[in-house]
Each structure stands twice: as structure tokens, then as C-alpha cells.
Amino acid sequence: MSLIDLRSDTVTRPGPEMRRVMAEAEVGDDVFRDDPTVDRLENLAAGMLGKEAGLFVASGTQSNLCALLTHCGRGDEYIVGQQAHTYIHEGGGGAALGGIQPQPLDLEADGTLNLQKVESLIKPDDYHYARTRLLCLENTTNGRVLPGGHAEEARALVDRHGLSLHLDGARLFNAAVRADRPVTELAAPFDSVSICLSKGLGAPVGSVLTGSADFIVEARRWRKVVGGGMRQSGLLAAAGIHALEHHVERLVDDHANARRLAEGLAREEGCEVDMELVQTNMVYVRLPEEKRDELPGRLKERGILVYPGNPMRLVTHLDVSPADIERVVEAFTGIL
């Protein structure tokens, strides 16, 4: 029985063609800036996002951390969503390693930030306060796509106050596919954008931070400071290139599978699914409370891996097929 892993889209594994390009990649020493495959990946990602330069890093967490350290100094502040990955799921790196104070506020139901509240949180020019330097947005957030116009309004706000604007775009290509907009348009309002290669795009490792040429020069220094200088990383960069060239358009399949899964579970007695939130490759299903603890173990017995929770997050990706979705729905039916 094949395993179906719905814990995250980070669990994807490189297929035969991706493994081939990795094995055949031309490499050098990236710390000495002579790995041609890394250079190609950085230029490709930057070009796709409409930015001047890119920086290949080990993870999305490292990418966002390098962005924070580049935009902000010790005693500075960034404004961020209370439920955003940059704030809640990255170990407090900005504060621990950069002395950067986060100023969180709750996300709205659609994943946006209330920009009036954001503006009220910008600190005055007074040495009693941390200096507000940066606003961080995320797209997608829990599978939700930022509504059109929100990033542009945020751009206008930061321009009025002399701030910078960073996007945690770990799943930005999912957002572009869902919105049917060029990814360059979604990235345009931001000074810096981080994209993840190892989620729905299917590469085994890595993210790319993009921005202006000067910004990336400084971010490269911070990558080294936080231990991220890599050597013959063209082996990994080759997988990222393959992902960007071959795995973007197929994200629509993951979205269709998520919709199929949501519709199947919504028909199950005791399951609650808000279909309006099923926009990309994530499904949140609320379960009968008496079943929440036993369900992950019983699904595992059927060869299905899920992350515990209520609501439970189920994530589709390139290793999940329509037939797998049918099997998952049948398993929920049998257990519930």
C-alpha cells in the first residue's frame, strides 16, 4: 500500500528527471561565487519575480531571517501578522539573532492586515520607542491568496512612512496560479520577496531571496553570518531550476485535488469545511471532538499521514494524485 502524506507540501520527493539534472549539474564553490548553477538559479528566480538579484539559501526560515537582518538593525521593529510564519514559526530568529522587535497584530479573515491598524502601530520618532523599519506580508497565508490591491495599498502606506516592505512568498506561485496573474505582478510592490522551492514546487531543499542588487549584496553577508554559506550547492540549485521551469503550471492540479478533497470531506457527517478558504492546496477540516485524537493513528494504519489538529490541515502536492484523494475520503468515511 503506497503512503499518502498530507502533512505538508514540504514532504515532496524529487522525481527521476529532477534527480538526473541534479546528478549532471555543473558545480563550483558558491562561497567563492563560482558555482554556475547557483548563479543561474538566482538569476532565474530574480527574473521571474521582476527583481534585480537573488540569493539561494537553505530554507524559507533562513531567507526571511536574512531579509529581516538586512532591512532592520538592532533596536528596530518590524510589523507582522500575529499568525504569520515569519513571526510565529521561525523560532524568533529576528529577535534572538538580530535584536529586532516584532510588532504583531491579528490577521483579518482573508489573510490581510488591517492597514489602518498597521499605520497606528508605526512608532513616532522618539527614542523611547523601537524604530519601525519594515512591514511584512505573506502570500499565501494558510492557503489563502492575498486579495488584489492589498499589496499595492501596503506599498503606498510604507512609502508614506519611509518603511520597507517584505513578502514571505513561500507559496507565491500557488497564489499566482490561483489568481491567474503573473507572479511578477504579485511581487512588484515589495522591496524583497522570499520564495520556497521545497514546498509545492517539489525541490528537496532551498529558497531564494530576491530584491535589489544592493539589498542582495547585504543579504549575502547575513547569510554567511547565520551559517548559510554553501559550497557545491549547484547540485541543489539544479533541482530548484527544474522546479521553476517545470513545476509551476502544474500547481493547478494540486489546487484541484484540494478542492476535490474538501468537497468529499464536506459530505461526511461530522466534518466541517469552509469551502471559501479552499483556495490553493490546503484544506482545513473541523472534526468531531471525540475523534480528533484517534483519527491520525487510524489514518496511519491505512497508509495516510496527517498532522494532528482540529481543525486539521491537509495539504496536497505533486506526490498526491486524484486516486489518492478518493482513498483519503474513503478512509475518513470508514473511521467516522
C-alpha positions in Angstrom: 0.0 0.0 0.0 1.5 3.3 -1.1 1.8 6.1 1.5 -0.2 9.3 1.1 1.4 12.1 3.1 -0.9 15.1 3.6 1.1 16.7 6.5 2.6 19.4 4.3 3.8 20.1 0.7 7.3 20.1 2.1 7.3 16.2 2.0 7.6 16.1 -1.8 10.4 14.0 -3.2 12.4 14.7 -6.3 11.4 12.6 -9.3 13.6 10.8 -11.8 14.1 13.8 -14.1 14.9 16.1 -11.2 17.4 13.6 -9.8 19.0 13.4 -13.2 19.6 17.2 -13.5 21.0 17.2 -10.0 23.4 14.4 -10.9 24.5 16.2 -14.0 24.7 19.7 -12.6 27.9 21.8 -13.2 29.2 22.9 -9.8 31.8 25.2 -8.2 32.3 26.8 -4.8 29.4 29.1 -4.2 31.2 30.9 -1.3 33.8 31.9 -3.9 30.9 32.8 -6.2 32.0 30.4 -8.9 29.1 27.8 -8.9 27.4 28.5 -12.3 24.3 26.5 -11.5 23.6 28.6 -8.4 24.2 31.8 -10.4 21.7 30.5 -12.9 19.1 29.7 -10.3 19.5 33.1 -8.6 19.1 35.0 -11.9 16.2 32.8 -13.0 14.3 33.4 -9.7 15.0 37.1 -9.7 13.9 37.5 -13.3 10.7 35.6 -12.7 9.9 38.0 -9.8 11.0 41.1 -11.6 13.8 41.8 -9.2 17.4 42.7 -9.8 19.1 39.8 -7.9 18.6 36.7 -5.9 20.2 34.7 -3.1 20.0 30.9 -2.8 19.6 29.9 0.8 18.9 26.7 2.7 15.4 27.3 3.8 12.5 29.7 3.9 13.2 30.5 7.5 16.8 31.5 6.6 15.5 33.5 3.7 13.1 35.5 5.9 15.8 35.9 8.6 18.3 37.3 6.1 15.6 39.7 4.9 14.9 40.9 8.4 18.6 41.3 9.2 19.1 43.3 6.0 16.2 45.6 6.4 16.5 46.2 10.2 19.2 46.9 12.7 19.3 46.2 16.5 16.6 48.0 18.3 14.5 48.3 15.1 11.0 46.9 14.7 9.0 45.1 12.0 5.2 44.9 11.8 3.9 41.4 11.0 0.7 39.3 11.2 0.2 37.5 14.5 -0.4 34.3 12.7 2.3 34.8 10.0 5.0 32.3 9.5 7.7 35.0 9.8 6.5 35.8 13.3 5.2 32.6 14.9 7.0 29.7 13.1 10.6 30.8 12.7 12.0 30.5 16.3 12.0 34.2 17.0 15.2 34.5 14.9 14.9 38.2 14.2 14.7 39.0 17.9 17.2 36.3 19.1 19.9 37.0 16.4 19.2 40.5 15.2 17.8 42.3 18.2 14.8 43.2 16.0 11.5 43.7 17.9 8.4 42.2 16.2 5.1 44.2 16.4 2.4 41.6 15.7 -1.3 42.2 15.0 -4.1 39.8 14.2 -4.7 38.9 10.6 -8.1 39.6 9.1 -10.3 36.7 8.0 -9.0 36.9 4.4 -5.3 36.9 5.4 -4.7 40.6 5.1 -3.6 43.1 7.7 -5.9 46.0 8.6 -3.7 48.8 7.2 -5.3 51.4 9.4 -4.2 49.4 12.4 -0.8 48.9 10.9 -0.5 52.7 10.5 -1.5 53.3 14.1 1.3 50.9 15.2 4.1 52.8 13.4 6.2 54.3 16.2 6.9 58.0 16.4 10.4 59.3 16.0 11.1 59.2 19.8 14.0 57.4 21.5 11.5 55.8 23.9 10.3 53.5 21.1 11.8 51.0 18.8 12.3 52.4 15.3 9.7 50.9 12.9 11.5 49.9 9.7 9.6 47.2 8.0 6.2 45.7 7.2 6.0 42.0 6.4 3.1 40.4 4.4 2.6 36.8 3.4 1.1 35.2 0.3 -0.4 32.6 0.6 -1.4 32.6 4.3 -2.8 29.2 5.3 -3.7 28.6 1.7 -5.5 31.9 1.2 -4.4 34.3 -1.5 -4.0 38.0 -0.7 -6.9 39.9 -2.3 -6.0 42.0 -5.3 -4.9 45.5 -4.4 -3.9 44.8 -0.8 -0.1 44.7 -1.5 -0.4 48.0 -3.5 -2.2 49.7 -0.6 0.5 48.4 1.7 3.1 49.8 -0.7 1.5 53.2 -0.5 1.5 53.1 3.3 5.2 52.2 3.7 6.1 54.9 1.2 4.3 57.5 3.2 6.3 56.5 6.3 9.6 55.6 4.8 9.4 51.9 5.6 10.4 48.8 3.6 8.0 46.0 2.5 8.9 42.3 2.6 6.9 39.4 1.3 7.1 35.9 2.7 6.2 34.4 -0.6 6.9 30.8 0.3 3.9 29.7 -1.8 3.7 32.8 -4.0 3.5 30.7 -7.2 0.4 29.0 -5.8 -1.1 32.4 -5.3 -0.2 33.4 -8.9 -1.8 30.3 -10.3 -4.9 30.7 -8.3 -5.2 34.5 -9.1 -4.3 33.9 -12.8 -1.9 36.8 -12.5 1.8 36.9 -13.5 4.0 36.3 -10.5 5.9 39.5 -11.3 2.7 41.5 -10.7 2.3 39.9 -7.2 5.9 40.6 -6.4 6.1 44.1 -7.8 5.0 46.1 -4.7 7.7 44.5 -2.5 11.3 45.6 -1.8 12.2 41.9 -1.1 10.5 38.6 -1.8 11.3 35.2 -0.5 10.1 32.1 -2.4 10.4 28.5 -1.4 11.5 25.8 -3.8 10.9 22.8 -1.5 7.1 23.1 -1.0 4.7 22.7 -3.8 7.4 23.2 -6.4 8.9 19.9 -5.3 12.7 20.6 -4.9 14.3 18.8 -2.0 16.0 21.9 -0.4 16.1 25.6 -0.7 14.6 29.0 -1.0 15.6 32.2 -2.9 15.5 35.7 -1.5 15.1 38.4 -4.2 15.4 42.1 -4.2 17.6 45.0 -5.5 21.3 44.3 -6.3 22.4 46.3 -3.3 20.0 44.5 -1.0 21.2 41.1 -2.0 24.8 42.1 -1.5 24.0 42.9 2.1 21.8 39.8 2.5 24.6 37.6 1.2 26.8 38.8 4.1 24.0 38.0 6.6 23.6 34.5 5.0 27.2 33.9 5.9 26.8 35.3 9.5 23.9 32.9 10.2 25.9 30.0 8.9 24.5 29.7 5.5 27.5 29.8 3.2 27.2 26.7 1.0 29.9 25.2 -1.3 29.0 22.9 -4.2 25.3 23.8 -3.8 24.7 23.7 -7.6 23.5 20.1 -7.0 20.6 21.6 -5.1 20.2 24.7 -7.3 19.7 22.4 -10.3 16.7 20.9 -8.6 15.4 24.5 -8.0 15.9 25.4 -11.6 14.0 22.3 -12.7 11.2 23.1 -10.3 10.8 26.7 -11.5 10.9 25.6 -15.2 8.6 22.6 -14.9 6.5 22.6 -11.7 4.8 26.0 -11.6 1.9 25.5 -14.1 1.1 22.1 -12.6 0.2 23.6 -9.3 -3.3 23.9 -10.7 -3.5 20.1 -10.2 -2.8 20.4 -6.5 -5.5 23.1 -6.2 -8.0 20.8 -8.0 -7.1 17.9 -5.7 -7.6 20.1 -2.6 -11.0 21.2 -3.9 -11.9 17.5 -4.6 -10.7 16.5 -1.1 -12.7 19.4 0.5 -15.9 18.5 -1.3 -15.5 14.9 -0.3 -14.9 15.6 3.4 -17.7 18.2 3.5 -20.2 15.5 2.6 -19.1 13.4 5.7 -21.3 13.7 8.7 -19.5 15.5 11.5 -16.9 17.2 9.2 -17.0 20.9 8.7 -15.1 22.5 5.8 -15.3 26.2 4.9 -15.1 26.0 1.1 -14.3 29.7 0.7 -11.0 29.0 2.4 -10.0 26.3 0.0 -8.3 28.5 -2.5 -5.0 26.7 -3.2 -3.6 23.4 -1.9 -4.8 23.5 1.7 -7.9 22.1 3.3 -8.9 22.8 6.9 -11.4 20.3 8.2 -13.0 20.6 11.7 -13.7 17.1 13.1 -15.9 15.8 15.9 -14.0 16.5 19.0 -14.3 12.9 20.2 -12.5 11.7 17.0 -9.6 14.2 16.9 -7.1 12.2 19.0 -7.7 8.8 17.4 -8.0 9.9 13.8 -4.3 10.4 12.9 -3.4 7.0 14.2 -6.2 5.3 12.5 -5.4 7.0 9.2 -1.8 6.0 9.5 -2.9 2.4 9.8 -4.4 3.0 6.3 -1.2 4.4 4.9 -2.3 8.1 5.3 -0.2 10.6 7.2 -1.8 13.7 8.6 -0.7 16.4 11.1 -2.9 16.4 14.3 -5.1 19.3 15.0 -8.7 20.5 15.0 -9.2 22.0 12.5 -6.9 19.6 10.8 -4.8 20.9 7.9 -4.5 18.6 4.9 -2.1 19.7 2.1 -2.0 18.4 -1.4 1.2 18.4 -3.6 2.8 16.7 -6.6 3.0 13.3 -4.9 -0.8 13.2 -4.3 -3.0 12.0 -7.1 -6.8 12.1 -7.7 -6.9 8.4 -6.9 -5.1 9.2 -3.6 -7.8 11.8 -2.8 -10.5 9.1 -3.3 -8.7 6.8 -0.9 -8.4 9.5 1.7 -12.1 10.3 1.6 -13.0 6.6 1.9 -10.7 6.3 4.9 -12.4 9.2 6.6 -15.7 7.7 5.9 -14.7 4.3 7.4 -13.3 5.9 10.5 -16.0 8.5 11.2 
